[in-house]
Amino acid sequence: MRMRHEEGRPVELRQLTALVTVAEVGSVTKAARLLHVVQPAVTRQIRTLEEELGVPLFERTRHGMVPTPAAELLIPRARRALQELERARAELRPEPGAVTGIVTVGLLESVIDVLAQPLIDAVAQRHPGIELRLLTAYSGHLQQWLDSGEVDISLLYNLNDTPSLSVVPLLWERLWAVAPPEAGLTAGSPVPWERVLAQPLVLPVSGHGLRVLIDQARSAVPGQPRISIQTNSMSLQKKLVLAGHGWTVLPAAGVAADVAAGVLSGAPLTEPEVERSVVLGLRQGSRVPAPVDAVATELARLARDLVRSGAWPSARIG
């Protein structure tokens, strides 16, 4: 199967496969190993694609293959083309009466611990013909991926319907103060912001959705925070707290397992309380394929069941 670019010359799917794989692993050698071909074959596919498009796609450096700006534009489109082909192949060969296909789900990094495994188990049990692909990121990135078609459905937070997206409210969850174990924070004893702001803070970077909520809440409390470190990684936030760099603020679902294991201590924030809404997002204006609808149904059911059972702490159904 071939695609044609604007000059009419053929672009083969194996060239797009080589492009995407090399970009993901940063090495022709590793890409060849993953694709089960020899290294010169991958090099040839990349060079042929560069010749056909008339632009370089990679900078060949000591540290590996680095995509050029032209490749950064092409790679998401190539990935979507390959995903659509895989999805079509899966849906064209269904078992009688079965829902089959590939569904790519976007998950917020903070909900992985409470939701990822239950979702995998539920889909495997109820819809064994569906192949799940889980991508994790912050809400802003997930919304972009949903808009562009890189994910079929996604959990997002603090979002209403947009011209391109339809959202289903699932739940509200409170933010927690998170500290080293010796701080003695407990789920049953909410901690006021005034006490949190008296500590050095490890926070998400400015502009991040969670940071916006944090800044809004602390603006109502006298005093300036002492921010020791900013990061865009939730797991790094927790590691830095454990290493003694300060306290942090995270959604309850993101730290429940660590608090239960005694690795960290945590408590809901109060004075003021801060909640974020978690919603399920789908693209507007197109028919929802049966496998996507099936996974969306499972995702919504699971989220609400986890709230009712208490497995999703400090949350209420939205």
N, C-alpha and C positions, 0 to 999 in steps of 0.2 A: 504494500500500500504506500502511495506517495502523496505528498502535499506539494502545492506549487506556490512559490513566493511571487511577488508582484511583477518580476521580470519574466515569469513563465517557466523558469527552469525548475526541475523537480527537486524537492527536498524529501528524503526518505525518512521514514519513522525510525529506522535504526540510527540515523544521524541525530535525531532529536533525543533518542534514548542515550546515546553516548554523551551528548551535551549535558543533559540533566544529571546523569550519573557522575560525570567528572566534576561538575559544579558541586554536587553534594558531598563527595569524598575528597575533593581537592587533589586528586592524583590519577594519572592515566593508568598506572600499574594497578591501583586498588579498583578502579572502575573495570578494567579488563577481568580481574578476578571475580568481581560481582556478576559481570555479564557473561562469564564462562567463554571468553574469547581471548585471543592473543593480544598483547599490548599494541603491536603495529596496526591491528585492525581498528582499535579505538582511535589511535592517532590519525589514521587515514580518514575515518569518519569525521573527526573534528576539522581536519584540514580541508576536506572536500566541502563541508558546510561553510567554512570561512570563505573558500573560493567562490562558492555559489552565491553567497550573500554579499561578498565584496567588503567584508569588515573582519578584523581580528576578534575572536571571541574569548581568548584567554591570554593572560600574561604568564609566561613560563618563568617562574622565579625559583630561587633556592628553597623556598618554603612551600612550593607546590603550584598548582594551576589556579590562578586568580581570575575570575570572570571580569571582562571589560564592561564598560557601561552599555555597550551594544548587547552583550550577553545578558546583562541584568534585565534588559527589556524583553529579550527573547525567552529566557528560561521559564518565567511563569506561564507564558503562552504554550511553550512546548510541554510543560508539565500537565497543563489542562488538557491538551490534545491527547496525550498518552493516557491520562486518567479516563477521558471520555471513551476512548477506544476500549480500554479494559472493562469499563462499565457496560458498554454495548455488548461485548463478548459474553459477559456474565449473564446479562438479561436475555440474550438470544438463545441461551441453552438452559432454560429452567426445567426443573423437575415438575411434573404435573401437579398443580395445586400449590406449589411452593413459592414463597417470596424469595427471590434470589437477586444478587447484585452486590456492588461495592458501594459502601457508604462511608464518606469521610466526615468525621465528627470533630468539631473544635471544642476543646475543654479548657476552661480557665485553670491556670497553674494551681490556684489555691483549692480547687475541688478534686484534684486527682486522687488524693488519699481516700476520700469518702465515696467517690462515684465511679472511678474508672473500672475497678474489678467487678463491682455489681453489674455495671452495664455490659461488660464483656460476657459475664456469666448468663445474664438474662437473654441477650441476643443469641448466644450459642444454644441455649435451651429452647427458645421459642421460635427462632428463625435461623436454623443451622445453615441455610443457603446464602445467608448474608455474610459478606466479608467486611469486617470493621477496620477502619483506619483512623487512629486517634492522633490528632495534632494538638499540641498545647502551646499556649501563648497568653499574653495579656489581652484584655478585652478589646483594646483598640486595634491590635493586630488581627485578632479573630474577626472583627467586623470587616476589616479590609479583605481578608481571605474569603469571607462569605459573599461580599459584594462582587469579588472577582471570580467566584466559582471554584476556588481552591478547596473549600469545604462545603459540604451539602447542608449541614445544620450546625449550629454552634450555641453554646452557652455564652451569654454576654451579661454585663451588669449595668444597671442604671441607664437603660435605653428604652425608648418608646418606638412605635412604628416610624419608619422613614419611607421616603418614596421608593426605595429599593428593597427594604426589609420589612418583614412582618414578625412581630414578637409575641410570645405567649408568656405572661407572667407566671413564675413558678414559686418563688419564695423571697422572703426578706431575711437577711442574716446580720447579726451585730458584729461590729469590730471589737477585737480584743487587744488589750495590752499584753505584750509578751516579754518575759524577763528570764534571767537565769533561775535555776531551781531554788537557789538560796533566797530569792526575793519573796518566796512563799505565796505568790498569787494563786487564787483558787477560783474555779468556775462559779461557786456559790457566793462569792464576795466581790461585787463589781468595784472597780477601782476608778476614782475620779481623775479627770484629765490633769488637774493641778498636780497630782502626785506624779503622773507620767512625765509631765513637762519639766519636773525638777530633775529628771535623769538625762544623761547623754542619750541621744536618739540615733538609731539606725533606721533610715527611712527610704522609701522608694524615691527615685529621681523626680525632680520637678516636672510637671506636665503629665505624669502617670495618673491614671484614673483614681487609684487608691490614694495617691498623694493629694489629689484635689479634695477628697473627702476629709483627709487628715487636716489639711490646711484650713478648711472651712470650720471644722470643729474647734481647733486650737485657737482660732482668731477670736473666739468668744471667751477665752480664758486669759486672765492677765499674765504678763510675762512673756519673754522670748525664749523659744526652745534652743537647746544646745545640740545642734545636729553634728554628730561625729562623722558619719559616713552616709553616703547615698548610693543606692545600687538599683539595678533593674531586675534583680534575681531574688525571688522569694526564698529559695533555699539558702542563698548567701546571706540574706537578712538574718535567718535563724542561726546560721553558723557564727556570724559576727556577734550576735547576742550571747551565744554560748561561750564565745571567746572573751567576753567581758567588755565589749566596745559600747554597750548601752542597751536600752530597751527598744522595742519596736512595736508597731501596730499592724495587725493582720486580721483578715477574716477568720472567724472561729474554725471553719472547716480546714483551713490550712495548717492549724497547729494542734488540733484535737488529739491526734495520735501522739505527738511529741509530749503534750501535757499529760496524757494518760500514762505514758511510759516513764514519766518523771525526768525526761531529758530537758524540758523547759517548764516554766510555770506561766500560767496565763489566766486572765480574768476579763469579763466583759467591761467595756468602758462606760462610764456614766459621767453626768454633769459636764457636758451633755452626752446622752446616748447617741450612737451613730450606727445607722443601718445602711446596707446597700441592697438593691433589688437584683435578683438573679432571674434572667429571662432566657427563653429558648428562641433563637432567631432562625428564620428561614427566608429565602429570597422571595420577593413579591413577583406577581405577574407571570408565573409559569406553573405548569402542572407539576405537582409533587409526585415523583416516582414512588411506586409501591414500597420498595425497600427503604427509601428515605422516610416515608410516612411511618413505616413500622418501627424504625429506630427512634424517630421523634416521639412516638407514643410511649415506647419503653423508657426513654430518657425522662420524660415528664412524670411518668408513673413512679419511677425509682426515686427521683428527687423528692417528691411529696411523701413517699413512704419513708424515706430516710429522715425527713423532718418529724413525721408522726412518731417514729420509733425512738427519737432522740439521738440517732447516729449522726445526724447533722446538727451539731450543737448550736445553741443560741439562735435558732432559726424559727421562723413562722411561715406558714403557707401564705403566699401572696394572692 
